Amino acid sequence: MGRRFRGRVRPNKPEHRVNHRIRFPKIRVIDPDGNMIGVMSPDEGRAKAKEFGLDLVEVSPQARPPVCKIMD
């Protein structure tokens, strides 16, 4: 009898961090139209998102600085 393959079980990770789950000192913020607003702290980014009535969503955590977009 052969051994059964027991693949490693991956924990469920959320695809994108949203609002207060973003944990970087500085982020690049993109507005809902795709224009770059600038590099700022996550608190400033959340304030900008609140002005639009939307959420701040991390879209590229590997970039330096990480890219976050204001979206629904």
mmCIF file as gemmi writes it, N, C-alpha and C atoms, coordinates in Angstrom:
data_model
loop_
_atom_site.group_PDB
_atom_site.id
_atom_site.type_symbol
_atom_site.label_atom_id
_atom_site.label_alt_id
_atom_site.label_comp_id
_atom_site.label_asym_id
_atom_site.label_entity_id
_atom_site.label_seq_id
_atom_site.pdbx_PDB_ins_code
_atom_site.Cartn_x
_atom_site.Cartn_y
_atom_site.Cartn_z
_atom_site.occupancy
_atom_site.B_iso_or_equiv
_atom_site.pdbx_formal_charge
_atom_site.auth_seq_id
_atom_site.auth_asym_id
_atom_site.pdbx_PDB_model_num
ATOM 1 N N . MET Axp A 1 ? 0.823 -1.186 0 1 0 ? 1 A 1
ATOM 2 C CA . MET Axp A 1 ? 0 0 0 1 0 ? 1 A 1
ATOM 3 C C . MET Axp A 1 ? 0.865 1.247 0 1 0 ? 1 A 1
ATOM 4 N N . GLY Axp A 2 ? 0.499 2.191 -0.833 1 0 ? 2 A 1
ATOM 5 C CA . GLY Axp A 2 ? 1.243 3.449 -0.886 1 0 ? 2 A 1
ATOM 6 C C . GLY Axp A 2 ? 0.747 4.447 0.153 1 0 ? 2 A 1
ATOM 7 N N . ARG Axp A 3 ? 1.562 5.42 0.374 1 0 ? 3 A 1
ATOM 8 C CA . ARG Axp A 3 ? 1.166 6.468 1.32 1 0 ? 3 A 1
ATOM 9 C C . ARG Axp A 3 ? 0.234 7.459 0.635 1 0 ? 3 A 1
ATOM 10 N N . ARG Axp A 4 ? -0.648 8.001 1.415 1 0 ? 4 A 1
ATOM 11 C CA . ARG Axp A 4 ? -1.54 9.028 0.886 1 0 ? 4 A 1
ATOM 12 C C . ARG Axp A 4 ? -0.863 10.387 0.995 1 0 ? 4 A 1
ATOM 13 N N . PHE Axp A 5 ? -1.065 11.199 -0.023 1 0 ? 5 A 1
ATOM 14 C CA . PHE Axp A 5 ? -0.512 12.559 -0.001 1 0 ? 5 A 1
ATOM 15 C C . PHE Axp A 5 ? -1.341 13.418 0.938 1 0 ? 5 A 1
ATOM 16 N N . ARG Axp A 6 ? -0.661 14.026 1.858 1 0 ? 6 A 1
ATOM 17 C CA . ARG Axp A 6 ? -1.337 14.951 2.76 1 0 ? 6 A 1
ATOM 18 C C . ARG Axp A 6 ? -0.778 16.34 2.498 1 0 ? 6 A 1
ATOM 19 N N . GLY Axp A 7 ? -1.442 17.044 1.615 1 0 ? 7 A 1
ATOM 20 C CA . GLY Axp A 7 ? -1.006 18.397 1.263 1 0 ? 7 A 1
ATOM 21 C C . GLY Axp A 7 ? -1.143 19.338 2.447 1 0 ? 7 A 1
ATOM 22 N N . ARG Axp A 8 ? -0.363 20.359 2.401 1 0 ? 8 A 1
ATOM 23 C CA . ARG Axp A 8 ? -0.4 21.341 3.472 1 0 ? 8 A 1
ATOM 24 C C . ARG Axp A 8 ? -1.68 22.163 3.36 1 0 ? 8 A 1
ATOM 25 N N . VAL Axp A 9 ? -2.381 22.298 4.452 1 0 ? 9 A 1
ATOM 26 C CA . VAL Axp A 9 ? -3.611 23.077 4.464 1 0 ? 9 A 1
ATOM 27 C C . VAL Axp A 9 ? -3.243 24.534 4.685 1 0 ? 9 A 1
ATOM 28 N N . ARG Axp A 10 ? -3.694 25.383 3.778 1 0 ? 10 A 1
ATOM 29 C CA . ARG Axp A 10 ? -3.395 26.808 3.898 1 0 ? 10 A 1
ATOM 30 C C . ARG Axp A 10 ? -4.523 27.496 4.657 1 0 ? 10 A 1
ATOM 31 N N . PRO Axp A 11 ? -4.167 28.351 5.586 1 0 ? 11 A 1
ATOM 32 C CA . PRO Axp A 11 ? -5.219 29.079 6.3 1 0 ? 11 A 1
ATOM 33 C C . PRO Axp A 11 ? -5.89 30.086 5.36 1 0 ? 11 A 1
ATOM 34 N N . ASN Axp A 12 ? -7.159 30.329 5.592 1 0 ? 12 A 1
ATOM 35 C CA . ASN Axp A 12 ? -7.875 31.308 4.769 1 0 ? 12 A 1
ATOM 36 C C . ASN Axp A 12 ? -7.387 32.7 5.12 1 0 ? 12 A 1
ATOM 37 N N . LYS Axp A 13 ? -6.838 33.385 4.125 1 0 ? 13 A 1
ATOM 38 C CA . LYS Axp A 13 ? -6.369 34.746 4.325 1 0 ? 13 A 1
ATOM 39 C C . LYS Axp A 13 ? -7.278 35.679 3.544 1 0 ? 13 A 1
ATOM 40 N N . PRO Axp A 14 ? -7.591 36.829 4.118 1 0 ? 14 A 1
ATOM 41 C CA . PRO Axp A 14 ? -8.368 37.775 3.319 1 0 ? 14 A 1
ATOM 42 C C . PRO Axp A 14 ? -7.529 38.245 2.137 1 0 ? 14 A 1
ATOM 43 N N . GLU Axp A 15 ? -8.162 38.43 0.988 1 0 ? 15 A 1
ATOM 44 C CA . GLU Axp A 15 ? -7.423 38.826 -0.205 1 0 ? 15 A 1
ATOM 45 C C . GLU Axp A 15 ? -6.795 40.2 -0.059 1 0 ? 15 A 1
ATOM 46 N N . HIS Axp A 16 ? -7.577 41.15 0.415 1 0 ? 16 A 1
ATOM 47 C CA . HIS Axp A 16 ? -7.087 42.52 0.526 1 0 ? 16 A 1
ATOM 48 C C . HIS Axp A 16 ? -7.398 43.06 1.913 1 0 ? 16 A 1
ATOM 49 N N . ARG Axp A 17 ? -6.451 43.794 2.466 1 0 ? 17 A 1
ATOM 50 C CA . ARG Axp A 17 ? -6.707 44.452 3.747 1 0 ? 17 A 1
ATOM 51 C C . ARG Axp A 17 ? -7.498 45.723 3.48 1 0 ? 17 A 1
ATOM 52 N N . VAL Axp A 18 ? -8.396 46.041 4.402 1 0 ? 18 A 1
ATOM 53 C CA . VAL Axp A 18 ? -9.264 47.203 4.234 1 0 ? 18 A 1
ATOM 54 C C . VAL Axp A 18 ? -9.181 48.092 5.467 1 0 ? 18 A 1
ATOM 55 N N . ASN Axp A 19 ? -9.163 49.395 5.244 1 0 ? 19 A 1
ATOM 56 C CA . ASN Axp A 19 ? -9.199 50.425 6.272 1 0 ? 19 A 1
ATOM 57 C C . ASN Axp A 19 ? -8.209 50.188 7.414 1 0 ? 19 A 1
ATOM 58 N N . HIS Axp A 20 ? -8.679 49.897 8.612 1 0 ? 20 A 1
ATOM 59 C CA . HIS Axp A 20 ? -7.798 49.81 9.787 1 0 ? 20 A 1
ATOM 60 C C . HIS Axp A 20 ? -6.91 48.568 9.805 1 0 ? 20 A 1
ATOM 61 N N . ARG Axp A 21 ? -7.09 47.652 8.871 1 0 ? 21 A 1
ATOM 62 C CA . ARG Axp A 21 ? -6.221 46.47 8.795 1 0 ? 21 A 1
ATOM 63 C C . ARG Axp A 21 ? -4.929 46.751 8.031 1 0 ? 21 A 1
ATOM 64 N N . ILE Axp A 22 ? -4.841 47.917 7.404 1 0 ? 22 A 1
ATOM 65 C CA . ILE Axp A 22 ? -3.637 48.298 6.661 1 0 ? 22 A 1
ATOM 66 C C . ILE Axp A 22 ? -2.589 48.745 7.671 1 0 ? 22 A 1
ATOM 67 N N . ARG Axp A 23 ? -1.442 48.057 7.705 1 0 ? 23 A 1
ATOM 68 C CA . ARG Axp A 23 ? -0.416 48.287 8.729 1 0 ? 23 A 1
ATOM 69 C C . ARG Axp A 23 ? 0.936 48.644 8.128 1 0 ? 23 A 1
ATOM 70 N N . PHE Axp A 24 ? 1.026 49.765 7.467 1 0 ? 24 A 1
ATOM 71 C CA . PHE Axp A 24 ? 2.294 50.257 6.93 1 0 ? 24 A 1
ATOM 72 C C . PHE Axp A 24 ? 2.471 51.699 7.384 1 0 ? 24 A 1
ATOM 73 N N . PRO Axp A 25 ? 3.709 52.151 7.566 1 0 ? 25 A 1
ATOM 74 C CA . PRO Axp A 25 ? 3.907 53.543 7.997 1 0 ? 25 A 1
ATOM 75 C C . PRO Axp A 25 ? 3.519 54.548 6.913 1 0 ? 25 A 1
ATOM 76 N N . LYS Axp A 26 ? 3.764 54.22 5.654 1 0 ? 26 A 1
ATOM 77 C CA . LYS Axp A 26 ? 3.425 55.096 4.524 1 0 ? 26 A 1
ATOM 78 C C . LYS Axp A 26 ? 2.819 54.255 3.41 1 0 ? 26 A 1
ATOM 79 N N . ILE Axp A 27 ? 1.827 54.808 2.725 1 0 ? 27 A 1
ATOM 80 C CA . ILE Axp A 27 ? 1.181 54.131 1.604 1 0 ? 27 A 1
ATOM 81 C C . ILE Axp A 27 ? 0.999 55.112 0.447 1 0 ? 27 A 1
ATOM 82 N N . ARG Axp A 28 ? 0.93 54.575 -0.768 1 0 ? 28 A 1
ATOM 83 C CA . ARG Axp A 28 ? 0.611 55.386 -1.951 1 0 ? 28 A 1
ATOM 84 C C . ARG Axp A 28 ? -0.894 55.241 -2.167 1 0 ? 28 A 1
ATOM 85 N N . VAL Axp A 29 ? -1.603 56.361 -2.246 1 0 ? 29 A 1
ATOM 86 C CA . VAL Axp A 29 ? -3.062 56.335 -2.337 1 0 ? 29 A 1
ATOM 87 C C . VAL Axp A 29 ? -3.521 56.726 -3.743 1 0 ? 29 A 1
ATOM 88 N N . ILE Axp A 30 ? -4.434 55.913 -4.28 1 0 ? 30 A 1
ATOM 89 C CA . ILE Axp A 30 ? -5.03 56.13 -5.594 1 0 ? 30 A 1
ATOM 90 C C . ILE Axp A 30 ? -6.51 56.447 -5.386 1 0 ? 30 A 1
ATOM 91 N N . ASP Axp A 31 ? -7.012 57.489 -6.073 1 0 ? 31 A 1
ATOM 92 C CA . ASP Axp A 31 ? -8.422 57.857 -5.91 1 0 ? 31 A 1
ATOM 93 C C . ASP Axp A 31 ? -9.323 56.929 -6.732 1 0 ? 31 A 1
ATOM 94 N N . PRO Axp A 32 ? -10.657 57.042 -6.587 1 0 ? 32 A 1
ATOM 95 C CA . PRO Axp A 32 ? -11.569 56.137 -7.309 1 0 ? 32 A 1
ATOM 96 C C . PRO Axp A 32 ? -11.449 56.215 -8.83 1 0 ? 32 A 1
ATOM 97 N N . ASP Axp A 33 ? -10.943 57.341 -9.359 1 0 ? 33 A 1
ATOM 98 C CA . ASP Axp A 33 ? -10.794 57.495 -10.809 1 0 ? 33 A 1
ATOM 99 C C . ASP Axp A 33 ? -9.465 56.951 -11.323 1 0 ? 33 A 1
ATOM 100 N N . GLY Axp A 34 ? -8.598 56.477 -10.422 1 0 ? 34 A 1
ATOM 101 C CA . GLY Axp A 34 ? -7.31 55.916 -10.821 1 0 ? 34 A 1
ATOM 102 C C . GLY Axp A 34 ? -6.162 56.907 -10.804 1 0 ? 34 A 1
ATOM 103 N N . ASN Axp A 35 ? -6.401 58.113 -10.303 1 0 ? 35 A 1
ATOM 104 C CA . ASN Axp A 35 ? -5.344 59.126 -10.211 1 0 ? 35 A 1
ATOM 105 C C . ASN Axp A 35 ? -4.615 59.006 -8.882 1 0 ? 35 A 1
ATOM 106 N N . MET Axp A 36 ? -3.294 59.186 -8.907 1 0 ? 36 A 1
ATOM 107 C CA . MET Axp A 36 ? -2.525 59.099 -7.673 1 0 ? 36 A 1
ATOM 108 C C . MET Axp A 36 ? -2.736 60.37 -6.853 1 0 ? 36 A 1
ATOM 109 N N . ILE Axp A 37 ? -3.114 60.201 -5.596 1 0 ? 37 A 1
ATOM 110 C CA . ILE Axp A 37 ? -3.268 61.335 -4.687 1 0 ? 37 A 1
ATOM 111 C C . ILE Axp A 37 ? -1.919 61.674 -4.08 1 0 ? 37 A 1
ATOM 112 N N . GLY Axp A 38 ? -1.155 60.633 -3.678 1 0 ? 38 A 1
ATOM 113 C CA . GLY Axp A 38 ? 0.157 60.86 -3.106 1 0 ? 38 A 1
ATOM 114 C C . GLY Axp A 38 ? 0.533 59.799 -2.094 1 0 ? 38 A 1
ATOM 115 N N . VAL Axp A 39 ? 1.704 59.991 -1.475 1 0 ? 39 A 1
ATOM 116 C CA . VAL Axp A 39 ? 2.195 59.091 -0.434 1 0 ? 39 A 1
ATOM 117 C C . VAL Axp A 39 ? 1.86 59.733 0.903 1 0 ? 39 A 1
ATOM 118 N N . MET Axp A 40 ? 1.23 58.951 1.777 1 0 ? 40 A 1
ATOM 119 C CA . MET Axp A 40 ? 0.771 59.483 3.06 1 0 ? 40 A 1
ATOM 120 C C . MET Axp A 40 ? 0.639 58.36 4.073 1 0 ? 40 A 1
ATOM 121 N N . SER Axp A 41 ? 0.297 58.726 5.289 1 0 ? 41 A 1
ATOM 122 C CA . SER Axp A 41 ? 0.07 57.72 6.332 1 0 ? 41 A 1
ATOM 123 C C . SER Axp A 41 ? -1.286 57.052 6.083 1 0 ? 41 A 1
ATOM 124 N N . PRO Axp A 42 ? -1.481 55.843 6.601 1 0 ? 42 A 1
ATOM 125 C CA . PRO Axp A 42 ? -2.783 55.187 6.445 1 0 ? 42 A 1
ATOM 126 C C . PRO Axp A 42 ? -3.927 56.002 7.05 1 0 ? 42 A 1
ATOM 127 N N . ASP Axp A 43 ? -3.664 56.726 8.137 1 0 ? 43 A 1
ATOM 128 C CA . ASP Axp A 43 ? -4.71 57.56 8.74 1 0 ? 43 A 1
ATOM 129 C C . ASP Axp A 43 ? -5.167 58.644 7.774 1 0 ? 43 A 1
ATOM 130 N N . GLU Axp A 44 ? -4.21 59.278 7.091 1 0 ? 44 A 1
ATOM 131 C CA . GLU Axp A 44 ? -4.558 60.298 6.101 1 0 ? 44 A 1
ATOM 132 C C . GLU Axp A 44 ? -5.315 59.671 4.931 1 0 ? 44 A 1
ATOM 133 N N . GLY Axp A 45 ? -4.893 58.483 4.523 1 0 ? 45 A 1
ATOM 134 C CA . GLY Axp A 45 ? -5.571 57.776 3.436 1 0 ? 45 A 1
ATOM 135 C C . GLY Axp A 45 ? -7.005 57.424 3.792 1 0 ? 45 A 1
ATOM 136 N N . ARG Axp A 46 ? -7.214 56.975 5.034 1 0 ? 46 A 1
ATOM 137 C CA . ARG Axp A 46 ? -8.572 56.659 5.481 1 0 ? 46 A 1
ATOM 138 C C . ARG Axp A 46 ? -9.439 57.913 5.52 1 0 ? 46 A 1
ATOM 139 N N . ALA Axp A 47 ? -8.837 59.051 5.912 1 0 ? 47 A 1
ATOM 140 C CA . ALA Axp A 47 ? -9.577 60.318 5.938 1 0 ? 47 A 1
ATOM 141 C C . ALA Axp A 47 ? -10.004 60.716 4.523 1 0 ? 47 A 1
ATOM 142 N N . LYS Axp A 48 ? -9.1 60.533 3.549 1 0 ? 48 A 1
ATOM 143 C CA . LYS Axp A 48 ? -9.439 60.834 2.147 1 0 ? 48 A 1
ATOM 144 C C . LYS Axp A 48 ? -10.568 59.917 1.673 1 0 ? 48 A 1
ATOM 145 N N . ALA Axp A 49 ? -10.482 58.633 2.019 1 0 ? 49 A 1
ATOM 146 C CA . ALA Axp A 49 ? -11.521 57.681 1.62 1 0 ? 49 A 1
ATOM 147 C C . ALA Axp A 49 ? -12.864 58.069 2.232 1 0 ? 49 A 1
ATOM 148 N N . LYS Axp A 50 ? -12.825 58.537 3.465 1 0 ? 50 A 1
ATOM 149 C CA . LYS Axp A 50 ? -14.054 58.949 4.146 1 0 ? 50 A 1
ATOM 150 C C . LYS Axp A 50 ? -14.687 60.148 3.437 1 0 ? 50 A 1
ATOM 151 N N . GLU Axp A 51 ? -13.848 61.051 2.9 1 0 ? 51 A 1
ATOM 152 C CA . GLU Axp A 51 ? -14.359 62.196 2.138 1 0 ? 51 A 1
ATOM 153 C C . GLU Axp A 51 ? -15.172 61.729 0.928 1 0 ? 51 A 1
ATOM 154 N N . PHE Axp A 52 ? -14.736 60.63 0.305 1 0 ? 52 A 1
ATOM 155 C CA . PHE Axp A 52 ? -15.441 60.067 -0.845 1 0 ? 52 A 1
ATOM 156 C C . PHE Axp A 52 ? -16.603 59.167 -0.415 1 0 ? 52 A 1
ATOM 157 N N . GLY Axp A 53 ? -16.667 58.829 0.87 1 0 ? 53 A 1
ATOM 158 C CA . GLY Axp A 53 ? -17.689 57.911 1.357 1 0 ? 53 A 1
ATOM 159 C C . GLY Axp A 53 ? -17.398 56.476 0.973 1 0 ? 53 A 1
ATOM 160 N N . LEU Axp A 54 ? -16.09 56.152 0.792 1 0 ? 54 A 1
ATOM 161 C CA . LEU Axp A 54 ? -15.671 54.818 0.359 1 0 ? 54 A 1
ATOM 162 C C . LEU Axp A 54 ? -14.644 54.241 1.327 1 0 ? 54 A 1
ATOM 163 N N . ASP Axp A 55 ? -14.11 53.055 0.996 1 0 ? 55 A 1
ATOM 164 C CA . ASP Axp A 55 ? -13.104 52.383 1.818 1 0 ? 55 A 1
ATOM 165 C C . ASP Axp A 55 ? -11.724 52.522 1.196 1 0 ? 55 A 1
ATOM 166 N N . LEU Axp A 56 ? -10.704 52.397 2.037 1 0 ? 56 A 1
ATOM 167 C CA . LEU Axp A 56 ? -9.317 52.344 1.585 1 0 ? 56 A 1
ATOM 168 C C . LEU Axp A 56 ? -8.933 50.871 1.521 1 0 ? 56 A 1
ATOM 169 N N . VAL Axp A 57 ? -8.543 50.391 0.337 1 0 ? 57 A 1
ATOM 170 C CA . VAL Axp A 57 ? -8.267 48.968 0.118 1 0 ? 57 A 1
ATOM 171 C C . VAL Axp A 57 ? -6.834 48.789 -0.366 1 0 ? 57 A 1
ATOM 172 N N . GLU Axp A 58 ? -6.096 47.887 0.289 1 0 ? 58 A 1
ATOM 173 C CA . GLU Axp A 58 ? -4.719 47.576 -0.115 1 0 ? 58 A 1
ATOM 174 C C . GLU Axp A 58 ? -4.772 46.728 -1.384 1 0 ? 58 A 1
ATOM 175 N N . VAL Axp A 59 ? -4.17 47.225 -2.475 1 0 ? 59 A 1
ATOM 176 C CA . VAL Axp A 59 ? -4.213 46.483 -3.737 1 0 ? 59 A 1
ATOM 177 C C . VAL Axp A 59 ? -2.858 45.917 -4.146 1 0 ? 59 A 1
ATOM 178 N N . SER Axp A 60 ? -1.766 46.484 -3.637 1 0 ? 60 A 1
ATOM 179 C CA . SER Axp A 60 ? -0.434 45.989 -3.989 1 0 ? 60 A 1
ATOM 180 C C . SER Axp A 60 ? 0.496 46.101 -2.781 1 0 ? 60 A 1
ATOM 181 N N . PRO Axp A 61 ? 0.421 45.121 -1.858 1 0 ? 61 A 1
ATOM 182 C CA . PRO Axp A 61 ? 1.229 45.201 -0.639 1 0 ? 61 A 1
ATOM 183 C C . PRO Axp A 61 ? 2.723 45.012 -0.869 1 0 ? 61 A 1
ATOM 184 N N . GLN Axp A 62 ? 3.129 44.432 -2.011 1 0 ? 62 A 1
ATOM 185 C CA . GLN Axp A 62 ? 4.546 44.182 -2.274 1 0 ? 62 A 1
ATOM 186 C C . GLN Axp A 62 ? 5.263 45.406 -2.822 1 0 ? 62 A 1
ATOM 187 N N . ALA Axp A 63 ? 4.513 46.398 -3.309 1 0 ? 63 A 1
ATOM 188 C CA . ALA Axp A 63 ? 5.127 47.613 -3.858 1 0 ? 63 A 1
ATOM 189 C C . ALA Axp A 63 ? 5.755 48.423 -2.726 1 0 ? 63 A 1
ATOM 190 N N . ARG Axp A 64 ? 6.666 49.301 -3.065 1 0 ? 64 A 1
ATOM 191 C CA . ARG Axp A 64 ? 7.296 50.18 -2.077 1 0 ? 64 A 1
ATOM 192 C C . ARG Axp A 64 ? 7.116 51.614 -2.498 1 0 ? 64 A 1
ATOM 193 N N . PRO Axp A 65 ? 6.339 52.426 -1.809 1 0 ? 65 A 1
ATOM 194 C CA . PRO Axp A 65 ? 5.446 52.051 -0.708 1 0 ? 65 A 1
ATOM 195 C C . PRO Axp A 65 ? 4.235 51.267 -1.224 1 0 ? 65 A 1
ATOM 196 N N . PRO Axp A 66 ? 3.57 50.523 -0.331 1 0 ? 66 A 1
ATOM 197 C CA . PRO Axp A 66 ? 2.406 49.739 -0.736 1 0 ? 66 A 1
ATOM 198 C C . PRO Axp A 66 ? 1.325 50.636 -1.347 1 0 ? 66 A 1
ATOM 199 N N . VAL Axp A 67 ? 0.605 50.097 -2.324 1 0 ? 67 A 1
ATOM 200 C CA . VAL Axp A 67 ? -0.421 50.87 -3.023 1 0 ? 67 A 1
ATOM 201 C C . VAL Axp A 67 ? -1.791 50.518 -2.462 1 0 ? 67 A 1
ATOM 202 N N . CYS Axp A 68 ? -2.56 51.56 -2.145 1 0 ? 68 A 1
ATOM 203 C CA . CYS Axp A 68 ? -3.924 51.4 -1.664 1 0 ? 68 A 1
ATOM 204 C C . CYS Axp A 68 ? -4.834 52.256 -2.528 1 0 ? 68 A 1
ATOM 205 N N . LYS Axp A 69 ? -6.031 51.745 -2.78 1 0 ? 69 A 1
ATOM 206 C CA . LYS Axp A 69 ? -6.972 52.473 -3.631 1 0 ? 69 A 1
ATOM 207 C C . LYS Axp A 69 ? -8.246 52.751 -2.856 1 0 ? 69 A 1
ATOM 208 N N . ILE Axp A 70 ? -8.807 53.922 -3.114 1 0 ? 70 A 1
ATOM 209 C CA . ILE Axp A 70 ? -10.09 54.279 -2.519 1 0 ? 70 A 1
ATOM 210 C C . ILE Axp A 70 ? -11.168 53.672 -3.405 1 0 ? 70 A 1
ATOM 211 N N . MET Axp A 71 ? -11.962 52.753 -2.822 1 0 ? 71 A 1
ATOM 212 C CA . MET Axp A 71 ? -13.01 52.068 -3.594 1 0 ? 71 A 1
ATOM 213 C C . MET Axp A 71 ? -14.095 51.569 -2.67 1 0 ? 71 A 1
ATOM 214 N N . ASP Axp A 72 ? -15.162 51.061 -3.271 1 0 ? 72 A 1
ATOM 215 C CA . ASP Axp A 72 ? -16.292 50.546 -2.508 1 0 ? 72 A 1
ATOM 216 C C . ASP Axp A 72 ? -16.047 49.101 -2.139 1 0 ? 72 A 1
